[in-house]
Amino acid sequence: MLLSTFQQDFVEAGCDEAGRGCLAGPVFAAAVIFPPDYCNVLLNDSKQLSEKKRMALRPIIEEEALDFAVASVSAEEIDHINILNASYLAMHRALDQLKTKAAYIIVDGNRFSTYQDIPHQCIVKGDGKYLSIAAASILAKTYRDEYMHNLASEFPYYDWLSNKGYPTIKHRNAILQYGISPHHRKSFRITDPQLKLF
């Protein structure tokens, strides 16, 4: 069972991102504020859930959260500021969109860029420990997957319906054969899937 809050003194927002390791498309992030003592036994780290379960949970999260927001940073911006800073920026943009002001932020992972002098706590594997981070991971993942699905029909040879922009062998082979699309991150190195690392 995931925990409802890290601390109970302040309004707390959980943040997470999706798409950091992708070769194409934006990085997405979400921020979620749940009511105090919120409980949902179905919520978990998005990576532990099937696509069907993530999509089923999304409207529940959006209905039961006190507030939530989803934001993204484009591939072009990622190339300009690097993926780590882009991940922070996506989370900051999500926090910007919240109508309920968070007074404390919990973030999945071990690093974060301070947002508006609001205290924060980084939590390694936080999406498997706290409900708001798990919910943020589900929202970021599902919104990003939808975005890549919408692009897939325009660029079918990259197989984005299946890989969502991640560096699968089929995706990398398609880049080597067809070149990059306007949605690829030009700062990311594309290696030949046949090459072995020693």
C-alpha positions as protocol buffer text, in pm:
chain_id: "A"
residue {
  index: 1
  type: MET
  ca { x: 0 y: 0 z: 0 }
}
residue {
  index: 2
  type: LEU
  ca { x: 144 y: 337 z: -104 }
}
residue {
  index: 3
  type: LEU
  ca { x: 162 y: 625 z: 144 }
}
residue {
  index: 4
  type: SER
  ca { x: -68 y: 926 z: 113 }
}
residue {
  index: 5
  type: THR
  ca { x: 186 y: 1194 z: 209 }
}
residue {
  index: 6
  type: PHE
  ca { x: 551 y: 1245 z: 293 }
}
residue {
  index: 7
  type: GLN
  ca { x: 462 y: 1515 z: 547 }
}
residue {
  index: 8
  type: GLN
  ca { x: 129 y: 1640 z: 682 }
}
residue {
  index: 9
  type: ASP
  ca { x: 191 y: 2005 z: 766 }
}
residue {
  index: 10
  type: PHE
  ca { x: 166 y: 2154 z: 415 }
}
residue {
  index: 11
  type: VAL
  ca { x: -27 y: 2104 z: 92 }
}
residue {
  index: 12
  type: GLU
  ca { x: 188 y: 1851 z: -92 }
}
residue {
  index: 13
  type: ALA
  ca { x: 228 y: 1794 z: -467 }
}
residue {
  index: 14
  type: GLY
  ca { x: 384 y: 1480 z: -611 }
}
residue {
  index: 15
  type: CYS
  ca { x: 580 y: 1512 z: -936 }
}
residue {
  index: 16
  type: ASP
  ca { x: 717 y: 1271 z: -1193 }
}
residue {
  index: 17
  type: GLU
  ca { x: 819 y: 1270 z: -1559 }
}
residue {
  index: 18
  type: ALA
  ca { x: 801 y: 1034 z: -1855 }
}
residue {
  index: 19
  type: GLY
  ca { x: 1007 y: 1001 z: -2170 }
}
residue {
  index: 20
  type: ARG
  ca { x: 1352 y: 1094 z: -2048 }
}
residue {
  index: 21
  type: GLY
  ca { x: 1522 y: 807 z: -2227 }
}
residue {
  index: 22
  type: CYS
  ca { x: 1336 y: 846 z: -2556 }
}
residue {
  index: 23
  type: LEU
  ca { x: 1501 y: 933 z: -2886 }
}
residue {
  index: 24
  type: ALA
  ca { x: 1196 y: 1125 z: -3010 }
}
residue {
  index: 25
  type: GLY
  ca { x: 916 y: 1341 z: -2878 }
}
residue {
  index: 26
  type: PRO
  ca { x: 882 y: 1568 z: -2576 }
}
residue {
  index: 27
  type: VAL
  ca { x: 945 y: 1482 z: -2215 }
}
residue {
  index: 28
  type: PHE
  ca { x: 620 y: 1503 z: -2017 }
}
residue {
  index: 29
  type: ALA
  ca { x: 569 y: 1566 z: -1647 }
}
residue {
  index: 30
  type: ALA
  ca { x: 275 y: 1581 z: -1411 }
}
residue {
  index: 31
  type: ALA
  ca { x: 202 y: 1726 z: -1069 }
}
residue {
  index: 32
  type: VAL
  ca { x: -75 y: 1583 z: -849 }
}
residue {
  index: 33
  type: ILE
  ca { x: -224 y: 1700 z: -519 }
}
residue {
  index: 34
  type: PHE
  ca { x: -451 y: 1453 z: -340 }
}
residue {
  index: 35
  type: PRO
  ca { x: -677 y: 1524 z: -41 }
}
residue {
  index: 36
  type: PRO
  ca { x: -522 y: 1450 z: 300 }
}
residue {
  index: 37
  type: ASP
  ca { x: -539 y: 1079 z: 390 }
}
residue {
  index: 38
  type: TYR
  ca { x: -630 y: 988 z: 31 }
}
residue {
  index: 39
  type: CYS
  ca { x: -635 y: 613 z: -34 }
}
residue {
  index: 40
  type: ASN
  ca { x: -632 y: 411 z: -356 }
}
residue {
  index: 41
  type: VAL
  ca { x: -503 y: 54 z: -348 }
}
residue {
  index: 42
  type: LEU
  ca { x: -482 y: 36 z: -729 }
}
residue {
  index: 43
  type: LEU
  ca { x: -230 y: 316 z: -771 }
}
residue {
  index: 44
  type: ASN
  ca { x: 131 y: 216 z: -833 }
}
residue {
  index: 45
  type: ASP
  ca { x: 439 y: 314 z: -1029 }
}
residue {
  index: 46
  type: SER
  ca { x: 323 y: 342 z: -1393 }
}
residue {
  index: 47
  type: LYS
  ca { x: 600 y: 103 z: -1502 }
}
residue {
  index: 48
  type: GLN
  ca { x: 440 y: -170 z: -1288 }
}
residue {
  index: 49
  type: LEU
  ca { x: 100 y: -129 z: -1456 }
}
residue {
  index: 50
  type: SER
  ca { x: -25 y: -240 z: -1796 }
}
residue {
  index: 51
  type: GLU
  ca { x: -123 y: 24 z: -2050 }
}
residue {
  index: 52
  type: LYS
  ca { x: -488 y: -74 z: -2000 }
}
residue {
  index: 53
  type: LYS
  ca { x: -463 y: -25 z: -1621 }
}
residue {
  index: 54
  type: ARG
  ca { x: -286 y: 310 z: -1661 }
}
residue {
  index: 55
  type: MET
  ca { x: -560 y: 436 z: -1893 }
}
residue {
  index: 56
  type: ALA
  ca { x: -830 y: 313 z: -1653 }
}
residue {
  index: 57
  type: LEU
  ca { x: -665 y: 491 z: -1360 }
}
residue {
  index: 58
  type: ARG
  ca { x: -615 y: 823 z: -1539 }
}
residue {
  index: 59
  type: PRO
  ca { x: -977 y: 949 z: -1515 }
}
residue {
  index: 60
  type: ILE
  ca { x: -995 y: 828 z: -1153 }
}
residue {
  index: 61
  type: ILE
  ca { x: -683 y: 1030 z: -1067 }
}
residue {
  index: 62
  type: GLU
  ca { x: -815 y: 1336 z: -1247 }
}
residue {
  index: 63
  type: GLU
  ca { x: -1153 y: 1313 z: -1071 }
}
residue {
  index: 64
  type: GLU
  ca { x: -1026 y: 1238 z: -721 }
}
residue {
  index: 65
  type: ALA
  ca { x: -723 y: 1469 z: -708 }
}
residue {
  index: 66
  type: LEU
  ca { x: -762 y: 1807 z: -543 }
}
residue {
  index: 67
  type: ASP
  ca { x: -561 y: 1935 z: -838 }
}
residue {
  index: 68
  type: PHE
  ca { x: -343 y: 1802 z: -1117 }
}
residue {
  index: 69
  type: ALA
  ca { x: -156 y: 1931 z: -1420 }
}
residue {
  index: 70
  type: VAL
  ca { x: 42 y: 1786 z: -1710 }
}
residue {
  index: 71
  type: ALA
  ca { x: 309 y: 1971 z: -1907 }
}
residue {
  index: 72
  type: SER
  ca { x: 580 y: 1897 z: -2163 }
}
residue {
  index: 73
  type: VAL
  ca { x: 911 y: 2020 z: -2301 }
}
residue {
  index: 74
  type: SER
  ca { x: 969 y: 1976 z: -2674 }
}
residue {
  index: 75
  type: ALA
  ca { x: 1248 y: 1782 z: -2844 }
}
residue {
  index: 76
  type: GLU
  ca { x: 1388 y: 2114 z: -2970 }
}
residue {
  index: 77
  type: GLU
  ca { x: 1400 y: 2252 z: -2615 }
}
residue {
  index: 78
  type: ILE
  ca { x: 1560 y: 1928 z: -2493 }
}
residue {
  index: 79
  type: ASP
  ca { x: 1838 y: 1972 z: -2752 }
}
residue {
  index: 80
  type: HIS
  ca { x: 1891 y: 2328 z: -2632 }
}
residue {
  index: 81
  type: ILE
  ca { x: 1898 y: 2277 z: -2253 }
}
residue {
  index: 82
  type: ASN
  ca { x: 1970 y: 1898 z: -2219 }
}
residue {
  index: 83
  type: ILE
  ca { x: 1734 y: 1626 z: -2099 }
}
residue {
  index: 84
  type: LEU
  ca { x: 1801 y: 1666 z: -1725 }
}
residue {
  index: 85
  type: ASN
  ca { x: 1714 y: 2037 z: -1730 }
}
residue {
  index: 86
  type: ALA
  ca { x: 1421 y: 1964 z: -1960 }
}
residue {
  index: 87
  type: SER
  ca { x: 1284 y: 1715 z: -1706 }
}
residue {
  index: 88
  type: TYR
  ca { x: 1303 y: 1979 z: -1433 }
}
residue {
  index: 89
  type: LEU
  ca { x: 1141 y: 2236 z: -1663 }
}
residue {
  index: 90
  type: ALA
  ca { x: 854 y: 2001 z: -1748 }
}
residue {
  index: 91
  type: MET
  ca { x: 786 y: 1946 z: -1377 }
}
residue {
  index: 92
  type: HIS
  ca { x: 808 y: 2320 z: -1311 }
}
residue {
  index: 93
  type: ARG
  ca { x: 559 y: 2384 z: -1593 }
}
residue {
  index: 94
  type: ALA
  ca { x: 320 y: 2130 z: -1444 }
}
residue {
  index: 95
  type: LEU
  ca { x: 351 y: 2297 z: -1103 }
}
residue {
  index: 96
  type: ASP
  ca { x: 290 y: 2635 z: -1271 }
}
residue {
  index: 97
  type: GLN
  ca { x: -45 y: 2510 z: -1398 }
}
residue {
  index: 98
  type: LEU
  ca { x: -178 y: 2396 z: -1061 }
}
residue {
  index: 99
  type: LYS
  ca { x: -463 y: 2616 z: -937 }
}
residue {
  index: 100
  type: THR
  ca { x: -400 y: 2494 z: -582 }
}
residue {
  index: 101
  type: LYS
  ca { x: -61 y: 2621 z: -470 }
}
residue {
  index: 102
  type: ALA
  ca { x: 165 y: 2351 z: -334 }
}
residue {
  index: 103
  type: ALA
  ca { x: 361 y: 2433 z: -20 }
}
residue {
  index: 104
  type: TYR
  ca { x: 571 y: 2116 z: -36 }
}
residue {
  index: 105
  type: ILE
  ca { x: 685 y: 1905 z: -331 }
}
residue {
  index: 106
  type: ILE
  ca { x: 787 y: 1540 z: -345 }
}
residue {
  index: 107
  type: VAL
  ca { x: 968 y: 1423 z: -658 }
}
residue {
  index: 108
  type: ASP
  ca { x: 1056 y: 1082 z: -794 }
}
residue {
  index: 109
  type: GLY
  ca { x: 1432 y: 1035 z: -823 }
}
residue {
  index: 110
  type: ASN
  ca { x: 1741 y: 1175 z: -657 }
}
residue {
  index: 111
  type: ARG
  ca { x: 1767 y: 1525 z: -809 }
}
residue {
  index: 112
  type: PHE
  ca { x: 1541 y: 1824 z: -861 }
}
residue {
  index: 113
  type: SER
  ca { x: 1576 y: 2194 z: -933 }
}
residue {
  index: 114
  type: THR
  ca { x: 1414 y: 2404 z: -660 }
}
residue {
  index: 115
  type: TYR
  ca { x: 1079 y: 2547 z: -763 }
}
residue {
  index: 116
  type: GLN
  ca { x: 987 y: 2898 z: -637 }
}
residue {
  index: 117
  type: ASP
  ca { x: 1169 y: 2844 z: -306 }
}
residue {
  index: 118
  type: ILE
  ca { x: 913 y: 2577 z: -212 }
}
residue {
  index: 119
  type: PRO
  ca { x: 1071 y: 2301 z: -2 }
}
residue {
  index: 120
  type: HIS
  ca { x: 1100 y: 1966 z: -175 }
}
residue {
  index: 121
  type: GLN
  ca { x: 1209 y: 1611 z: -110 }
}
residue {
  index: 122
  type: CYS
  ca { x: 1359 y: 1380 z: -371 }
}
residue {
  index: 123
  type: ILE
  ca { x: 1256 y: 1017 z: -318 }
}
residue {
  index: 124
  type: VAL
  ca { x: 1431 y: 737 z: -504 }
}
residue {
  index: 125
  type: LYS
  ca { x: 1165 y: 503 z: -646 }
}
residue {
  index: 126
  type: GLY
  ca { x: 908 y: 744 z: -506 }
}
residue {
  index: 127
  type: ASP
  ca { x: 654 y: 638 z: -768 }
}
residue {
  index: 128
  type: GLY
  ca { x: 636 y: 304 z: -585 }
}
residue {
  index: 129
  type: LYS
  ca { x: 611 y: 464 z: -239 }
}
residue {
  index: 130
  type: TYR
  ca { x: 378 y: 767 z: -253 }
}
residue {
  index: 131
  type: LEU
  ca { x: 34 y: 795 z: -411 }
}
residue {
  index: 132
  type: SER
  ca { x: 77 y: 1143 z: -556 }
}
residue {
  index: 133
  type: ILE
  ca { x: 406 y: 1054 z: -728 }
}
residue {
  index: 134
  type: ALA
  ca { x: 255 y: 730 z: -860 }
}
residue {
  index: 135
  type: ALA
  ca { x: -41 y: 927 z: -995 }
}
residue {
  index: 136
  type: ALA
  ca { x: 192 y: 1182 z: -1153 }
}
residue {
  index: 137
  type: SER
  ca { x: 388 y: 899 z: -1317 }
}
residue {
  index: 138
  type: ILE
  ca { x: 64 y: 757 z: -1463 }
}
residue {
  index: 139
  type: LEU
  ca { x: -55 y: 1093 z: -1596 }
}
residue {
  index: 140
  type: ALA
  ca { x: 283 y: 1182 z: -1748 }
}
residue {
  index: 141
  type: LYS
  ca { x: 313 y: 838 z: -1909 }
}
residue {
  index: 142
  type: THR
  ca { x: -40 y: 820 z: -2051 }
}
residue {
  index: 143
  type: TYR
  ca { x: -38 y: 1175 z: -2188 }
}
residue {
  index: 144
  type: ARG
  ca { x: 301 y: 1118 z: -2348 }
}
residue {
  index: 145
  type: ASP
  ca { x: 196 y: 784 z: -2498 }
}
residue {
  index: 146
  type: GLU
  ca { x: -112 y: 950 z: -2648 }
}
residue {
  index: 147
  type: TYR
  ca { x: 106 y: 1222 z: -2798 }
}
residue {
  index: 148
  type: MET
  ca { x: 336 y: 965 z: -2961 }
}
residue {
  index: 149
  type: HIS
  ca { x: 37 y: 762 z: -3085 }
}
residue {
  index: 150
  type: ASN
  ca { x: -93 y: 1072 z: -3261 }
}
residue {
  index: 151
  type: LEU
  ca { x: 246 y: 1123 z: -3430 }
}
residue {
  index: 152
  type: ALA
  ca { x: 280 y: 757 z: -3528 }
}
residue {
  index: 153
  type: SER
  ca { x: 46 y: 766 z: -3828 }
}
residue {
  index: 154
  type: GLU
  ca { x: 254 y: 1044 z: -3983 }
}
residue {
  index: 155
  type: PHE
  ca { x: 582 y: 854 z: -3930 }
}
residue {
  index: 156
  type: PRO
  ca { x: 486 y: 483 z: -3934 }
}
residue {
  index: 157
  type: TYR
  ca { x: 833 y: 341 z: -4005 }
}
residue {
  index: 158
  type: TYR
  ca { x: 963 y: 439 z: -3659 }
}
residue {
  index: 159
  type: ASP
  ca { x: 708 y: 209 z: -3488 }
}
residue {
  index: 160
  type: TRP
  ca { x: 609 y: 471 z: -3231 }
}
residue {
  index: 161
  type: LEU
  ca { x: 279 y: 291 z: -3166 }
}
residue {
  index: 162
  type: SER
  ca { x: 485 y: 20 z: -2999 }
}
residue {
  index: 163
  type: ASN
  ca { x: 801 y: 190 z: -2873 }
}
residue {
  index: 164
  type: LYS
  ca { x: 663 y: 541 z: -2793 }
}
residue {
  index: 165
  type: GLY
  ca { x: 998 y: 687 z: -2903 }
}
residue {
  index: 166
  type: TYR
  ca { x: 1220 y: 468 z: -2687 }
}
residue {
  index: 167
  type: PRO
  ca { x: 1541 y: 330 z: -2849 }
}
residue {
  index: 168
  type: THR
  ca { x: 1426 y: -16 z: -2953 }
}
residue {
  index: 169
  type: ILE
  ca { x: 1622 y: -201 z: -3222 }
}
residue {
  index: 170
  type: LYS
  ca { x: 1343 y: -142 z: -3475 }
}
residue {
  index: 171
  type: HIS
  ca { x: 1337 y: 231 z: -3394 }
}
residue {
  index: 172
  type: ARG
  ca { x: 1715 y: 269 z: -3426 }
}
residue {
  index: 173
  type: ASN
  ca { x: 1721 y: 68 z: -3750 }
}
residue {
  index: 174
  type: ALA
  ca { x: 1452 y: 295 z: -3894 }
}
residue {
  index: 175
  type: ILE
  ca { x: 1656 y: 605 z: -3804 }
}
residue {
  index: 176
  type: LEU
  ca { x: 1962 y: 454 z: -3974 }
}
residue {
  index: 177
  type: GLN
  ca { x: 1752 y: 376 z: -4282 }
}
residue {
  index: 178
  type: TYR
  ca { x: 1524 y: 684 z: -4307 }
}
residue {
  index: 179
  type: GLY
  ca { x: 1711 y: 945 z: -4105 }
}
residue {
  index: 180
  type: ILE
  ca { x: 1557 y: 1148 z: -3824 }
}
residue {
  index: 181
  type: SER
  ca { x: 1217 y: 1314 z: -3818 }
}
residue {
  index: 182
  type: PRO
  ca { x: 1146 y: 1671 z: -3700 }
}
residue {
  index: 183
  type: HIS
  ca { x: 1042 y: 1513 z: -3368 }
}
residue {
  index: 184
  type: HIS
  ca { x: 1372 y: 1340 z: -3293 }
}
residue {
  index: 185
  type: ARG
  ca { x: 1612 y: 1476 z: -3033 }
}
residue {
  index: 186
  type: LYS
  ca { x: 1915 y: 1573 z: -3237 }
}
residue {
  index: 187
  type: SER
  ca { x: 2142 y: 1581 z: -2931 }
}
residue {
  index: 188
  type: PHE
  ca { x: 2078 y: 1212 z: -2861 }
}
residue {
  index: 189
  type: ARG
  ca { x: 2329 y: 973 z: -3016 }
}
residue {
  index: 190
  type: ILE
  ca { x: 2178 y: 701 z: -3232 }
}
residue {
  index: 191
  type: THR
  ca { x: 2392 y: 388 z: -3231 }
}
residue {
  index: 192
  type: ASP
  ca { x: 2370 y: 97 z: -3472 }
}
residue {
  index: 193
  type: PRO
  ca { x: 2176 y: -184 z: -3297 }
}
residue {
  index: 194
  type: GLN
  ca { x: 2426 y: -433 z: -3441 }
}
residue {
  index: 195
  type: LEU
  ca { x: 2716 y: -274 z: -3254 }
}
residue {
  index: 196
  type: LYS
  ca { x: 2822 y: -440 z: -2932 }
}
residue {
  index: 197
  type: LEU
  ca { x: 2960 y: -245 z: -2638 }
}
residue {
  index: 198
  type: PHE
  ca { x: 3274 y: -388 z: -2478 }
}
